[in-house]
Amino acid sequence: MKHFVIKKFLKYFHFIMTKNLINKLVLIISQKKNNRLEITSTIGCAMMCDYCPQTLIGSVAKAKNLNRKMSFEDFKVYISNVPKSTQIHWTGYSEPLAHDQFEDFVLYLDKKGYRQLISTTMFGRRHTENFMSKFSKFISITFHLPDNQNLMKLKVSERYIETLEKAIKFQSTHLKKNIYFVVFGNDFHPLIKNLLNKMINQNYILKENIDLRKHLNSRSEMIDVNKLDKSNVTNFSKNDWKKNKIYHCSYLRLNQGVLLPDGNVNLCCNDYSVGAIIGSLNNTKLDKIYNQEKILSEDFIYGKNSVCKKCEYYKPI
């Protein structure tokens, strides 16, 4: 309701407002209530899903000579600049279980008192996959699973099914209402679908927490749509720039940046070009990074931001 009122206020009265007031109001309607931070501990993902611009971020990392793997010692430095009120998301640009020290990261944050959630394909290192059947303190888990059209390049083996089932059973005893299952495409892989149906029948998971995601985020039009079934690309939309309109992030991502292995924070998980670095946790507090003026430049507010301009969540008021 508050966001609705602010949008109406901006729409009809922005011409009599000061720049500082416009900035403040746009920031409010472009951010979540509490700060969040997504963590990308490795650059590069083994799945190479057709709906994920991994080729792009890989080429950018090579061209810019980006650090591809976060060290545990560096991680501790970054976290020292993150308030404990910040919700930590193991999501970002790659599979979190791919890092061989994933357990160390999670346990360190847990000991420090951070709230953590994760989205995982359950394909990583053997010990990190098994960790999902041991650690019970995530506040939410999304299992991002293979589809029936091979858009996700993950081999659904017998071992994979067994590991996934074990993790679901373990986590459901602690977190049943906040365990989610998502597939991008028409349906889950047949073996995954059979497993989920069995888990529903055995009362381990909730049917309403299963999401057949038949639309895709465009990742700011960074995906090669020629690889996709066009019926799965219903959420792609270009924003035609509108003169004198105030723009905002309807995805509420201006306080949910993505931490990279080198400590830099990129603005949004939709930007696989890594083209919007807003600060570094090597030497700056996260709150300061999220509230600096450079995020809300005139280019952003008036619909000219080159990174956001092709994103379907970048909306005029």
C-alpha positions as CSV (number, residue, x, y, z in Angstrom):
1,M,0.0,0.0,0.0
2,K,2.8,2.4,0.9
3,H,4.5,1.8,-2.5
4,F,1.2,2.4,-4.3
5,V,0.8,5.8,-2.6
6,I,4.4,6.8,-3.3
7,K,4.1,5.9,-6.9
8,K,0.9,8.0,-7.3
9,F,2.5,10.9,-5.5
10,L,5.6,10.7,-7.8
11,K,3.4,10.3,-10.9
12,Y,1.4,13.5,-10.4
13,F,3.6,15.8,-8.3
14,H,7.2,15.0,-9.3
15,F,7.5,18.3,-11.2
16,I,7.2,20.3,-7.9
17,M,9.6,18.0,-5.9
18,T,13.2,18.6,-5.2
19,K,15.7,16.2,-6.7
20,N,16.6,14.8,-3.2
21,L,13.0,14.0,-2.4
22,I,12.5,12.2,-5.8
23,N,15.7,10.2,-5.1
24,K,14.5,9.2,-1.6
25,L,11.0,8.2,-2.8
26,V,12.4,6.2,-5.8
27,L,14.8,4.4,-3.5
28,I,11.9,3.4,-1.2
29,I,9.8,1.9,-4.0
30,S,12.9,0.1,-5.5
31,Q,14.1,-1.6,-2.3
32,K,12.8,-4.3,0.0
33,K,12.2,-3.5,3.6
34,N,15.4,-5.2,4.8
35,N,18.8,-5.3,3.0
36,R,19.8,-8.6,1.3
37,L,22.9,-9.8,-0.3
38,E,23.3,-12.6,-2.9
39,I,26.6,-14.4,-2.9
40,T,28.3,-15.7,-6.0
41,S,31.3,-17.7,-4.7
42,T,32.4,-19.0,-8.1
43,I,32.0,-17.6,-11.6
44,G,30.9,-20.3,-14.0
45,C,28.3,-22.9,-13.7
46,A,28.4,-26.5,-14.8
47,M,24.7,-26.6,-15.8
48,M,24.9,-24.1,-18.7
49,C,21.1,-23.8,-18.8
50,D,19.7,-22.4,-22.0
51,Y,17.8,-19.8,-20.0
52,C,20.9,-18.5,-18.1
53,P,23.6,-16.3,-19.7
54,Q,26.6,-18.3,-18.4
55,T,28.5,-17.8,-21.7
56,L,28.2,-14.0,-21.2
57,I,29.5,-13.8,-17.7
58,G,32.3,-16.3,-18.5
59,S,33.5,-14.1,-21.4
60,V,33.2,-11.0,-19.2
61,A,35.2,-12.6,-16.5
62,K,37.9,-13.6,-19.0
63,A,38.0,-10.1,-20.6
64,K,38.2,-8.3,-17.3
65,N,40.4,-10.9,-15.6
66,L,37.9,-11.3,-12.8
67,N,38.6,-13.5,-9.8
68,R,36.6,-16.6,-10.4
69,K,36.7,-18.2,-7.0
70,M,36.2,-16.7,-3.6
71,S,38.6,-17.6,-0.8
72,F,37.5,-18.2,2.7
73,E,39.9,-15.6,4.1
74,D,38.5,-13.0,1.7
75,F,35.0,-14.0,2.5
76,K,35.5,-13.2,6.2
77,V,36.8,-9.7,5.2
78,Y,33.7,-9.1,3.1
79,I,31.3,-10.3,5.8
80,S,32.9,-8.0,8.3
81,N,31.3,-5.2,6.3
82,V,27.8,-6.8,6.2
83,P,25.4,-6.0,9.1
84,K,23.9,-9.1,10.8
85,S,20.4,-7.8,9.9
86,T,21.2,-8.5,6.2
87,Q,19.6,-11.6,4.8
88,I,22.1,-13.7,3.0
89,H,21.0,-15.4,-0.3
90,W,23.0,-18.3,-1.7
91,T,21.8,-17.6,-5.2
92,G,23.6,-15.1,-7.5
93,Y,25.1,-16.1,-10.8
94,S,26.1,-19.7,-10.2
95,E,25.4,-22.9,-8.3
96,P,26.4,-22.4,-4.6
97,L,27.2,-26.0,-4.0
98,A,30.0,-25.8,-6.7
99,H,32.4,-24.2,-4.2
100,D,34.5,-26.7,-2.3
101,Q,34.3,-24.5,0.9
102,F,30.6,-23.9,0.7
103,E,30.1,-25.6,4.1
104,D,32.7,-23.4,5.7
105,F,31.0,-20.3,4.4
106,V,27.5,-21.3,5.6
107,L,28.7,-22.5,9.1
108,Y,30.7,-19.3,9.5
109,L,27.7,-17.2,8.8
110,D,25.5,-19.3,11.0
111,K,28.0,-18.9,13.9
112,K,27.9,-15.1,13.4
113,G,24.1,-15.1,13.5
114,Y,23.1,-14.4,9.9
115,R,19.8,-15.6,8.4
116,Q,20.5,-17.6,5.2
117,L,18.4,-19.0,2.4
118,I,19.5,-21.0,-0.7
119,S,18.4,-21.8,-4.2
120,T,20.2,-24.9,-5.5
121,T,20.2,-27.5,-8.3
122,M,21.7,-30.0,-5.9
123,F,24.6,-30.5,-8.3
124,G,28.0,-29.5,-6.9
125,R,30.8,-31.3,-5.0
126,R,29.9,-34.6,-3.4
127,H,30.4,-33.3,0.2
128,T,28.5,-30.1,-0.5
129,E,25.5,-32.0,-1.9
130,N,25.6,-34.2,1.3
131,F,25.8,-31.1,3.4
132,M,22.2,-30.3,2.4
133,S,21.2,-33.4,4.4
134,K,23.1,-32.2,7.5
135,F,22.5,-28.4,7.9
136,S,19.1,-27.5,9.2
137,K,19.2,-23.7,9.7
138,F,18.3,-22.3,6.2
139,I,15.2,-20.1,6.6
140,S,14.1,-21.1,3.0
141,I,15.2,-23.6,0.4
142,T,14.4,-23.6,-3.3
143,F,15.3,-26.7,-5.2
144,H,15.8,-25.5,-8.8
145,L,15.4,-28.8,-10.7
146,P,15.9,-30.3,-14.2
147,D,13.2,-29.9,-16.8
148,N,11.8,-32.4,-19.4
149,Q,13.3,-30.5,-22.4
150,N,16.9,-30.5,-21.3
151,L,17.0,-26.7,-21.0
152,M,19.0,-27.4,-17.8
153,K,22.1,-29.4,-18.7
154,L,22.1,-31.7,-15.7
155,K,22.2,-35.5,-16.0
156,V,19.5,-37.0,-13.8
157,S,21.3,-40.1,-12.6
158,E,20.3,-42.6,-9.9
159,R,22.8,-41.1,-7.5
160,Y,21.4,-37.6,-8.1
161,I,17.9,-38.7,-7.3
162,E,19.0,-40.5,-4.2
163,T,21.0,-37.4,-3.0
164,L,18.0,-35.1,-3.7
165,E,15.5,-37.4,-2.0
166,K,17.7,-37.6,1.1
167,A,18.1,-33.8,1.3
168,I,14.3,-33.3,0.8
169,K,13.5,-35.7,3.6
170,F,16.0,-34.2,6.0
171,Q,15.0,-30.6,5.3
172,S,11.3,-31.3,5.5
173,T,11.5,-32.2,9.1
174,H,12.8,-28.7,9.9
175,L,11.4,-26.5,7.2
176,K,8.4,-28.1,5.4
177,K,6.4,-24.9,4.7
178,N,9.5,-23.1,3.3
179,I,10.8,-25.7,0.9
180,Y,10.1,-24.9,-2.7
181,F,10.5,-26.7,-6.0
182,V,10.9,-24.8,-9.3
183,V,11.4,-25.8,-12.9
184,F,11.9,-23.5,-15.9
185,G,10.0,-25.0,-18.8
186,N,6.9,-27.1,-19.5
187,D,7.5,-29.7,-16.7
188,F,10.0,-31.5,-14.5
189,H,12.2,-34.3,-15.8
190,P,10.1,-37.5,-15.6
191,L,12.3,-39.0,-12.8
192,I,12.1,-35.7,-10.8
193,K,8.3,-35.6,-11.3
194,N,8.0,-39.1,-10.0
195,L,10.1,-38.3,-6.9
196,L,8.1,-35.1,-6.1
197,N,4.8,-37.0,-6.4
198,K,6.2,-39.7,-4.0
199,M,7.3,-37.0,-1.6
200,I,3.8,-35.4,-1.7
201,N,2.1,-38.7,-1.1
202,Q,4.4,-39.4,1.8
203,N,3.7,-36.0,3.3
204,Y,7.2,-34.7,3.1
205,I,6.5,-31.7,0.9
206,L,3.5,-29.4,0.1
207,K,1.9,-29.5,-3.4
208,E,1.4,-25.8,-3.4
209,N,5.1,-25.2,-3.1
210,I,5.8,-26.7,-6.5
211,D,6.2,-24.1,-9.3
212,L,6.1,-24.9,-13.0
213,R,7.7,-21.7,-14.2
214,K,6.4,-21.5,-17.7
215,H,7.8,-18.0,-18.2
216,L,11.4,-16.8,-18.0
217,N,13.1,-13.6,-16.8
218,S,14.9,-12.1,-19.8
219,R,18.1,-11.3,-17.8
220,S,17.9,-7.9,-19.4
221,E,17.6,-9.6,-22.8
222,M,20.9,-11.3,-22.4
223,I,19.6,-14.8,-23.2
224,D,19.7,-16.3,-26.7
225,V,16.0,-16.8,-27.3
226,N,16.7,-18.9,-30.4
227,K,17.7,-21.8,-28.0
228,L,14.3,-21.7,-26.3
229,D,10.8,-22.9,-26.9
230,K,9.1,-19.6,-27.6
231,S,6.2,-20.7,-25.4
232,N,8.5,-20.4,-22.5
233,V,9.5,-16.8,-23.2
234,T,6.3,-15.1,-22.2
235,N,8.0,-12.6,-19.8
236,F,10.3,-10.9,-22.3
237,S,9.3,-7.3,-22.9
238,K,11.1,-4.3,-24.1
239,N,10.7,-1.0,-22.2
240,D,10.1,1.8,-24.7
241,W,11.7,4.9,-23.1
242,K,9.1,7.5,-22.1
243,K,10.1,11.1,-21.9
244,N,9.6,12.8,-18.5
245,K,8.7,9.6,-16.8
246,I,10.1,8.5,-13.4
247,Y,11.5,5.0,-13.5
248,H,11.9,2.5,-10.6
249,C,12.9,-1.1,-10.0
250,S,9.7,-3.1,-9.7
251,Y,11.8,-6.2,-8.8
252,L,12.9,-4.3,-5.6
253,R,16.5,-5.1,-6.2
254,L,18.3,-1.9,-5.2
255,N,19.2,-3.4,-1.9
256,Q,19.8,-6.9,-3.0
257,G,23.1,-6.8,-4.8
258,V,25.3,-9.7,-5.8
259,L,28.7,-10.2,-4.1
260,L,31.4,-11.4,-6.5
261,P,34.5,-13.4,-5.6
262,D,36.7,-10.3,-5.6
263,G,34.5,-8.5,-3.1
264,N,32.7,-6.2,-5.6
265,V,29.0,-5.9,-5.4
266,N,27.0,-5.8,-8.6
267,L,23.6,-4.1,-8.6
268,C,21.4,-7.0,-9.6
269,C,21.2,-10.7,-10.3
270,N,19.7,-10.0,-13.7
271,D,22.9,-8.3,-14.9
272,Y,25.2,-11.1,-16.2
273,S,27.3,-8.5,-18.0
274,V,28.5,-7.5,-14.5
275,G,28.1,-3.9,-15.8
276,A,26.8,-2.2,-12.7
277,I,29.4,-2.5,-9.9
278,I,28.2,-0.3,-7.0
279,G,30.9,-0.8,-4.5
280,S,33.3,-3.2,-2.8
281,L,33.0,-5.0,0.5
282,N,36.8,-5.0,0.8
283,N,36.6,-1.5,2.2
284,T,33.0,-0.3,2.4
285,K,30.0,-1.1,4.6
286,L,27.1,-2.7,2.7
287,D,24.6,-0.1,4.1
288,K,26.7,2.7,2.6
289,I,26.9,0.9,-0.8
290,Y,23.1,0.5,-1.0
291,N,22.4,4.1,0.0
292,Q,24.9,6.0,-2.2
293,E,23.8,8.6,-4.7
294,K,25.4,6.9,-7.7
295,I,22.7,4.1,-7.6
296,L,20.0,6.7,-8.2
297,S,21.6,8.8,-10.9
298,E,19.5,10.8,-13.3
299,D,20.1,8.1,-15.9
300,F,18.4,5.5,-13.6
301,I,15.5,7.8,-12.5
302,Y,14.6,8.9,-16.0
303,G,14.8,5.6,-17.8
304,K,18.2,5.9,-19.4
305,N,20.2,3.4,-17.4
306,S,22.0,1.2,-19.9
307,V,22.1,-1.9,-17.7
308,C,18.5,-1.7,-16.6
309,K,16.9,-0.3,-19.7
310,K,16.2,-3.7,-21.3
311,C,14.9,-5.3,-18.1
312,E,11.2,-6.0,-17.8
313,Y,11.3,-5.0,-14.1
314,Y,12.5,-1.5,-14.9
315,K,9.2,0.3,-15.0
316,P,8.0,3.9,-15.5
317,I,5.7,5.3,-12.8
